[in-house]
Amino acid sequence: MPALSNDPSALAESLRPALLRVSRRLRQEAQKAGVSALDALLLNQISRNPGVGVCDLADGEQLSRPTMSGHIKRLEAAGWVVRADHAQDGRRSGLAITPAGQARLEAIRQHRNDWLAARLAKLPEEARQQLQAASGPLLQLLSLEA
């Protein structure tokens, strides 16, 4: 194990490969549930933000609006997402996850959790405690201003 350092660049160099590999494996687990990584992300976003619009999703994921519209049409065709009238603006529609979409999202989460839990169970107790302690600061990284 490398020596501890207060240098953010050294820590980034140490963490980046592990975070990328874990992220890649979790995306692969979504595919085992029959859903692309992007579809899983979109289902999650729509579930967390009922009524979100296609334009807002496109902007948030830095995709073109026509590209996002195509992804949403696929999710609609699968029966996982429906369009609903926007609460404040009748000219707009928002998106909502269907019960089938929620079930698919739960299947994805279960696949990912099962994969991760199986590997965590093989680690020594001390390593699991260290990962538990690191989870808060790792989540903080996502909320920091760029």
CNS distance restraints for C-alpha pairs under 8 A (distance, minus, plus):
assign (resid   5 and name CA) (resid  10 and name CA) 6.93 0.50 0.50
assign (resid   5 and name CA) (resid  11 and name CA) 6.95 0.50 0.50
assign (resid   6 and name CA) (resid  10 and name CA) 7.96 0.50 0.50
assign (resid   6 and name CA) (resid  11 and name CA) 7.59 0.50 0.50
assign (resid   7 and name CA) (resid  11 and name CA) 6.34 0.50 0.50
assign (resid   8 and name CA) (resid  12 and name CA) 6.00 0.50 0.50
assign (resid   9 and name CA) (resid  13 and name CA) 6.16 0.50 0.50
assign (resid  10 and name CA) (resid  14 and name CA) 6.24 0.50 0.50
assign (resid  11 and name CA) (resid  15 and name CA) 6.05 0.50 0.50
assign (resid  12 and name CA) (resid  16 and name CA) 5.68 0.50 0.50
assign (resid  13 and name CA) (resid  17 and name CA) 7.42 0.50 0.50
assign (resid  14 and name CA) (resid  18 and name CA) 7.65 0.50 0.50
assign (resid  15 and name CA) (resid  19 and name CA) 6.08 0.50 0.50
assign (resid  16 and name CA) (resid  20 and name CA) 6.03 0.50 0.50
assign (resid  17 and name CA) (resid  21 and name CA) 6.16 0.50 0.50
assign (resid  18 and name CA) (resid  22 and name CA) 6.15 0.50 0.50
assign (resid  19 and name CA) (resid  23 and name CA) 5.98 0.50 0.50
assign (resid  20 and name CA) (resid  24 and name CA) 6.07 0.50 0.50
assign (resid  21 and name CA) (resid  25 and name CA) 6.26 0.50 0.50
assign (resid  22 and name CA) (resid  26 and name CA) 6.24 0.50 0.50
assign (resid  23 and name CA) (resid  27 and name CA) 6.27 0.50 0.50
assign (resid  24 and name CA) (resid  28 and name CA) 6.29 0.50 0.50
assign (resid  25 and name CA) (resid  29 and name CA) 6.32 0.50 0.50
assign (resid  26 and name CA) (resid  30 and name CA) 6.60 0.50 0.50
assign (resid  26 and name CA) (resid 112 and name CA) 5.66 0.50 0.50
assign (resid  26 and name CA) (resid 115 and name CA) 7.89 0.50 0.50
assign (resid  27 and name CA) (resid  31 and name CA) 6.62 0.50 0.50
assign (resid  27 and name CA) (resid  36 and name CA) 7.77 0.50 0.50
assign (resid  27 and name CA) (resid  37 and name CA) 5.35 0.50 0.50
assign (resid  28 and name CA) (resid  32 and name CA) 6.45 0.50 0.50
assign (resid  28 and name CA) (resid  37 and name CA) 7.61 0.50 0.50
assign (resid  29 and name CA) (resid  33 and name CA) 6.62 0.50 0.50
assign (resid  29 and name CA) (resid 108 and name CA) 7.19 0.50 0.50
assign (resid  29 and name CA) (resid 111 and name CA) 5.86 0.50 0.50
assign (resid  29 and name CA) (resid 112 and name CA) 5.53 0.50 0.50
assign (resid  29 and name CA) (resid 115 and name CA) 7.49 0.50 0.50
assign (resid  30 and name CA) (resid  34 and name CA) 6.76 0.50 0.50
assign (resid  30 and name CA) (resid  35 and name CA) 5.68 0.50 0.50
assign (resid  30 and name CA) (resid  36 and name CA) 6.45 0.50 0.50
assign (resid  30 and name CA) (resid  37 and name CA) 6.12 0.50 0.50
assign (resid  30 and name CA) (resid  40 and name CA) 6.84 0.50 0.50
assign (resid  30 and name CA) (resid 108 and name CA) 5.14 0.50 0.50
assign (resid  30 and name CA) (resid 109 and name CA) 7.81 0.50 0.50
assign (resid  30 and name CA) (resid 111 and name CA) 6.91 0.50 0.50
assign (resid  30 and name CA) (resid 112 and name CA) 6.86 0.50 0.50
assign (resid  31 and name CA) (resid  35 and name CA) 4.83 0.50 0.50
assign (resid  31 and name CA) (resid  36 and name CA) 5.28 0.50 0.50
assign (resid  31 and name CA) (resid  37 and name CA) 6.74 0.50 0.50
assign (resid  32 and name CA) (resid 111 and name CA) 7.67 0.50 0.50
assign (resid  33 and name CA) (resid 104 and name CA) 7.79 0.50 0.50
assign (resid  33 and name CA) (resid 107 and name CA) 6.45 0.50 0.50
assign (resid  33 and name CA) (resid 108 and name CA) 5.60 0.50 0.50
assign (resid  33 and name CA) (resid 111 and name CA) 6.87 0.50 0.50
assign (resid  35 and name CA) (resid  39 and name CA) 6.06 0.50 0.50
assign (resid  35 and name CA) (resid  40 and name CA) 6.25 0.50 0.50
assign (resid  35 and name CA) (resid 108 and name CA) 7.83 0.50 0.50
assign (resid  36 and name CA) (resid  40 and name CA) 6.21 0.50 0.50
assign (resid  37 and name CA) (resid  41 and name CA) 6.21 0.50 0.50
assign (resid  38 and name CA) (resid  42 and name CA) 6.10 0.50 0.50
assign (resid  39 and name CA) (resid  43 and name CA) 6.05 0.50 0.50
assign (resid  39 and name CA) (resid  71 and name CA) 7.53 0.50 0.50
assign (resid  39 and name CA) (resid  75 and name CA) 7.49 0.50 0.50
assign (resid  40 and name CA) (resid  44 and name CA) 6.17 0.50 0.50
assign (resid  40 and name CA) (resid 105 and name CA) 6.77 0.50 0.50
assign (resid  40 and name CA) (resid 108 and name CA) 7.34 0.50 0.50
assign (resid  41 and name CA) (resid  45 and name CA) 6.18 0.50 0.50
assign (resid  42 and name CA) (resid  46 and name CA) 6.07 0.50 0.50
assign (resid  42 and name CA) (resid  57 and name CA) 7.88 0.50 0.50
assign (resid  43 and name CA) (resid  47 and name CA) 5.98 0.50 0.50
assign (resid  43 and name CA) (resid  80 and name CA) 7.89 0.50 0.50
assign (resid  43 and name CA) (resid  81 and name CA) 7.84 0.50 0.50
assign (resid  43 and name CA) (resid  97 and name CA) 6.95 0.50 0.50
assign (resid  43 and name CA) (resid 101 and name CA) 7.05 0.50 0.50
assign (resid  43 and name CA) (resid 102 and name CA) 7.86 0.50 0.50
assign (resid  43 and name CA) (resid 105 and name CA) 6.64 0.50 0.50
assign (resid  44 and name CA) (resid  48 and name CA) 6.15 0.50 0.50
assign (resid  44 and name CA) (resid 105 and name CA) 6.96 0.50 0.50
assign (resid  45 and name CA) (resid  49 and name CA) 5.96 0.50 0.50
assign (resid  45 and name CA) (resid  57 and name CA) 7.98 0.50 0.50
assign (resid  46 and name CA) (resid  50 and name CA) 5.47 0.50 0.50
assign (resid  46 and name CA) (resid  51 and name CA) 7.47 0.50 0.50
assign (resid  46 and name CA) (resid  52 and name CA) 6.47 0.50 0.50
assign (resid  46 and name CA) (resid  95 and name CA) 6.56 0.50 0.50
assign (resid  46 and name CA) (resid  96 and name CA) 6.11 0.50 0.50
assign (resid  46 and name CA) (resid  97 and name CA) 6.23 0.50 0.50
assign (resid  47 and name CA) (resid  96 and name CA) 6.90 0.50 0.50
assign (resid  47 and name CA) (resid  97 and name CA) 5.76 0.50 0.50
assign (resid  47 and name CA) (resid 102 and name CA) 7.49 0.50 0.50
assign (resid  50 and name CA) (resid  94 and name CA) 7.39 0.50 0.50
assign (resid  50 and name CA) (resid  95 and name CA) 6.20 0.50 0.50
assign (resid  50 and name CA) (resid  96 and name CA) 5.14 0.50 0.50
assign (resid  50 and name CA) (resid  97 and name CA) 7.38 0.50 0.50
assign (resid  51 and name CA) (resid  84 and name CA) 7.19 0.50 0.50
assign (resid  51 and name CA) (resid  86 and name CA) 6.62 0.50 0.50
assign (resid  51 and name CA) (resid  93 and name CA) 7.46 0.50 0.50
assign (resid  51 and name CA) (resid  94 and name CA) 4.02 0.50 0.50
assign (resid  51 and name CA) (resid  95 and name CA) 4.75 0.50 0.50
assign (resid  51 and name CA) (resid  96 and name CA) 5.86 0.50 0.50
assign (resid  52 and name CA) (resid  56 and name CA) 6.58 0.50 0.50
assign (resid  52 and name CA) (resid  57 and name CA) 7.08 0.50 0.50
assign (resid  52 and name CA) (resid  94 and name CA) 5.04 0.50 0.50
assign (resid  52 and name CA) (resid  95 and name CA) 5.51 0.50 0.50
assign (resid  52 and name CA) (resid  96 and name CA) 7.74 0.50 0.50
assign (resid  53 and name CA) (resid  57 and name CA) 6.33 0.50 0.50
assign (resid  53 and name CA) (resid  92 and name CA) 7.91 0.50 0.50
assign (resid  53 and name CA) (resid  93 and name CA) 6.53 0.50 0.50
assign (resid  53 and name CA) (resid  94 and name CA) 4.63 0.50 0.50
assign (resid  53 and name CA) (resid  95 and name CA) 6.05 0.50 0.50
assign (resid  54 and name CA) (resid  58 and name CA) 6.10 0.50 0.50
assign (resid  54 and name CA) (resid  65 and name CA) 7.10 0.50 0.50
assign (resid  54 and name CA) (resid  68 and name CA) 6.63 0.50 0.50
assign (resid  54 and name CA) (resid  69 and name CA) 6.37 0.50 0.50
assign (resid  54 and name CA) (resid  72 and name CA) 7.53 0.50 0.50
assign (resid  54 and name CA) (resid  94 and name CA) 7.40 0.50 0.50
assign (resid  54 and name CA) (resid  95 and name CA) 7.59 0.50 0.50
assign (resid  55 and name CA) (resid  59 and name CA) 6.11 0.50 0.50
assign (resid  55 and name CA) (resid  65 and name CA) 5.86 0.50 0.50
assign (resid  55 and name CA) (resid  68 and name CA) 7.83 0.50 0.50
assign (resid  56 and name CA) (resid  60 and name CA) 6.02 0.50 0.50
assign (resid  57 and name CA) (resid  61 and name CA) 6.09 0.50 0.50
assign (resid  57 and name CA) (resid  68 and name CA) 7.35 0.50 0.50
assign (resid  58 and name CA) (resid  62 and name CA) 5.73 0.50 0.50
assign (resid  58 and name CA) (resid  63 and name CA) 4.86 0.50 0.50
assign (resid  58 and name CA) (resid  64 and name CA) 5.95 0.50 0.50
assign (resid  58 and name CA) (resid  65 and name CA) 5.42 0.50 0.50
assign (resid  58 and name CA) (resid  67 and name CA) 7.96 0.50 0.50
assign (resid  58 and name CA) (resid  68 and name CA) 5.50 0.50 0.50
assign (resid  59 and name CA) (resid  63 and name CA) 6.36 0.50 0.50
assign (resid  59 and name CA) (resid  64 and name CA) 7.53 0.50 0.50
assign (resid  59 and name CA) (resid  65 and name CA) 7.72 0.50 0.50
assign (resid  63 and name CA) (resid  67 and name CA) 6.47 0.50 0.50
assign (resid  63 and name CA) (resid  68 and name CA) 6.32 0.50 0.50
assign (resid  64 and name CA) (resid  68 and name CA) 6.25 0.50 0.50
assign (resid  65 and name CA) (resid  69 and name CA) 5.99 0.50 0.50
assign (resid  66 and name CA) (resid  70 and name CA) 6.31 0.50 0.50
assign (resid  67 and name CA) (resid  71 and name CA) 6.54 0.50 0.50
assign (resid  68 and name CA) (resid  72 and name CA) 6.20 0.50 0.50
assign (resid  69 and name CA) (resid  73 and name CA) 6.12 0.50 0.50
assign (resid  70 and name CA) (resid  74 and name CA) 6.38 0.50 0.50
assign (resid  71 and name CA) (resid  75 and name CA) 6.40 0.50 0.50
assign (resid  72 and name CA) (resid  76 and name CA) 6.10 0.50 0.50
assign (resid  72 and name CA) (resid  81 and name CA) 7.58 0.50 0.50
assign (resid  73 and name CA) (resid  77 and name CA) 6.08 0.50 0.50
assign (resid  74 and name CA) (resid  78 and name CA) 6.22 0.50 0.50
assign (resid  75 and name CA) (resid  79 and name CA) 6.41 0.50 0.50
assign (resid  75 and name CA) (resid  80 and name CA) 5.45 0.50 0.50
assign (resid  75 and name CA) (resid  81 and name CA) 5.64 0.50 0.50
assign (resid  76 and name CA) (resid  80 and name CA) 5.77 0.50 0.50
assign (resid  76 and name CA) (resid  81 and name CA) 4.79 0.50 0.50
assign (resid  76 and name CA) (resid  82 and name CA) 5.85 0.50 0.50
assign (resid  79 and name CA) (resid  98 and name CA) 7.02 0.50 0.50
assign (resid  79 and name CA) (resid 100 and name CA) 6.63 0.50 0.50
assign (resid  79 and name CA) (resid 101 and name CA) 6.90 0.50 0.50
assign (resid  80 and name CA) (resid  97 and name CA) 5.91 0.50 0.50
assign (resid  80 and name CA) (resid  98 and name CA) 5.19 0.50 0.50
assign (resid  80 and name CA) (resid  99 and name CA) 7.33 0.50 0.50
assign (resid  80 and name CA) (resid 100 and name CA) 5.43 0.50 0.50
assign (resid  80 and name CA) (resid 101 and name CA) 3.69 0.50 0.50
assign (resid  80 and name CA) (resid 102 and name CA) 7.36 0.50 0.50
assign (resid  80 and name CA) (resid 104 and name CA) 7.82 0.50 0.50
assign (resid  81 and name CA) (resid  95 and name CA) 6.65 0.50 0.50
assign (resid  81 and name CA) (resid  96 and name CA) 5.65 0.50 0.50
assign (resid  81 and name CA) (resid  97 and name CA) 4.50 0.50 0.50
assign (resid  81 and name CA) (resid  98 and name CA) 5.36 0.50 0.50
assign (resid  81 and name CA) (resid 101 and name CA) 6.34 0.50 0.50
assign (resid  82 and name CA) (resid  95 and name CA) 5.74 0.50 0.50
assign (resid  82 and name CA) (resid  96 and name CA) 5.41 0.50 0.50
assign (resid  82 and name CA) (resid  97 and name CA) 6.38 0.50 0.50
assign (resid  82 and name CA) (resid  98 and name CA) 6.64 0.50 0.50
assign (resid  83 and name CA) (resid  93 and name CA) 6.04 0.50 0.50
assign (resid  83 and name CA) (resid  94 and name CA) 5.55 0.50 0.50
assign (resid  83 and name CA) (resid  95 and name CA) 4.61 0.50 0.50
assign (resid  83 and name CA) (resid  96 and name CA) 6.29 0.50 0.50
assign (resid  84 and name CA) (resid  93 and name CA) 5.35 0.50 0.50
assign (resid  84 and name CA) (resid  94 and name CA) 5.22 0.50 0.50
assign (resid  84 and name CA) (resid  95 and name CA) 5.96 0.50 0.50
assign (resid  84 and name CA) (resid  96 and name CA) 6.93 0.50 0.50
assign (resid  85 and name CA) (resid  89 and name CA) 7.89 0.50 0.50
assign (resid  85 and name CA) (resid  90 and name CA) 6.23 0.50 0.50
assign (resid  85 and name CA) (resid  91 and name CA) 7.95 0.50 0.50
assign (resid  85 and name CA) (resid  92 and name CA) 6.46 0.50 0.50
assign (resid  85 and name CA) (resid  93 and name CA) 4.46 0.50 0.50
assign (resid  85 and name CA) (resid  94 and name CA) 6.06 0.50 0.50
assign (resid  86 and name CA) (resid  90 and name CA) 5.80 0.50 0.50
assign (resid  86 and name CA) (resid  91 and name CA) 7.57 0.50 0.50
assign (resid  86 and name CA) (resid  92 and name CA) 5.45 0.50 0.50
assign (resid  86 and name CA) (resid  93 and name CA) 4.67 0.50 0.50
assign (resid  86 and name CA) (resid  94 and name CA) 5.33 0.50 0.50
assign (resid  97 and name CA) (resid 101 and name CA) 5.56 0.50 0.50
assign (resid  97 and name CA) (resid 102 and name CA) 6.32 0.50 0.50
assign (resid  98 and name CA) (resid 102 and name CA) 6.12 0.50 0.50
assign (resid  99 and name CA) (resid 103 and name CA) 6.13 0.50 0.50
assign (resid 100 and name CA) (resid 104 and name CA) 6.21 0.50 0.50
assign (resid 101 and name CA) (resid 105 and name CA) 6.12 0.50 0.50
assign (resid 102 and name CA) (resid 106 and name CA) 6.17 0.50 0.50
assign (resid 103 and name CA) (resid 107 and name CA) 6.24 0.50 0.50
assign (resid 104 and name CA) (resid 108 and name CA) 6.30 0.50 0.50
assign (resid 105 and name CA) (resid 109 and name CA) 6.27 0.50 0.50
assign (resid 106 and name CA) (resid 110 and name CA) 6.05 0.50 0.50
assign (resid 107 and name CA) (resid 111 and name CA) 6.17 0.50 0.50
assign (resid 108 and name CA) (resid 112 and name CA) 6.21 0.50 0.50
assign (resid 109 and name CA) (resid 113 and name CA) 5.93 0.50 0.50
assign (resid 110 and name CA) (resid 114 and name CA) 5.88 0.50 0.50
assign (resid 111 and name CA) (resid 115 and name CA) 6.21 0.50 0.50
assign (resid 112 and name CA) (resid 116 and name CA) 6.20 0.50 0.50
assign (resid 113 and name CA) (resid 117 and name CA) 5.79 0.50 0.50
assign (resid 114 and name CA) (resid 118 and name CA) 6.04 0.50 0.50
assign (resid 115 and name CA) (resid 119 and name CA) 6.63 0.50 0.50
assign (resid 116 and name CA) (resid 120 and name CA) 6.11 0.50 0.50
assign (resid 117 and name CA) (resid 121 and name CA) 5.98 0.50 0.50
assign (resid 118 and name CA) (resid 122 and name CA) 6.85 0.50 0.50
assign (resid 119 and name CA) (resid 123 and name CA) 6.96 0.50 0.50
assign (resid 120 and name CA) (resid 128 and name CA) 6.68 0.50 0.50
assign (resid 123 and name CA) (resid 127 and name CA) 6.14 0.50 0.50
assign (resid 123 and name CA) (resid 128 and name CA) 6.47 0.50 0.50
assign (resid 124 and name CA) (resid 128 and name CA) 6.52 0.50 0.50
assign (resid 125 and name CA) (resid 129 and name CA) 6.26 0.50 0.50
assign (resid 126 and name CA) (resid 130 and name CA) 6.25 0.50 0.50
assign (resid 127 and name CA) (resid 131 and name CA) 6.25 0.50 0.50
assign (resid 128 and name CA) (resid 132 and name CA) 6.12 0.50 0.50
assign (resid 129 and name CA) (resid 133 and name CA) 6.18 0.50 0.50
assign (resid 130 and name CA) (resid 134 and name CA) 6.18 0.50 0.50
assign (resid 131 and name CA) (resid 135 and name CA) 6.18 0.50 0.50
assign (resid 132 and name CA) (resid 136 and name CA) 7.79 0.50 0.50
assign (resid 133 and name CA) (resid 137 and name CA) 7.93 0.50 0.50
assign (resid 134 and name CA) (resid 138 and name CA) 6.13 0.50 0.50
assign (resid 135 and name CA) (resid 139 and name CA) 6.25 0.50 0.50
assign (resid 136 and name CA) (resid 140 and name CA) 6.30 0.50 0.50
assign (resid 137 and name CA) (resid 141 and name CA) 6.55 0.50 0.50
assign (resid 138 and name CA) (resid 142 and name CA) 7.42 0.50 0.50
assign (resid 139 and name CA) (resid 143 and name CA) 7.21 0.50 0.50
assign (resid 140 and name CA) (resid 144 and name CA) 6.55 0.50 0.50
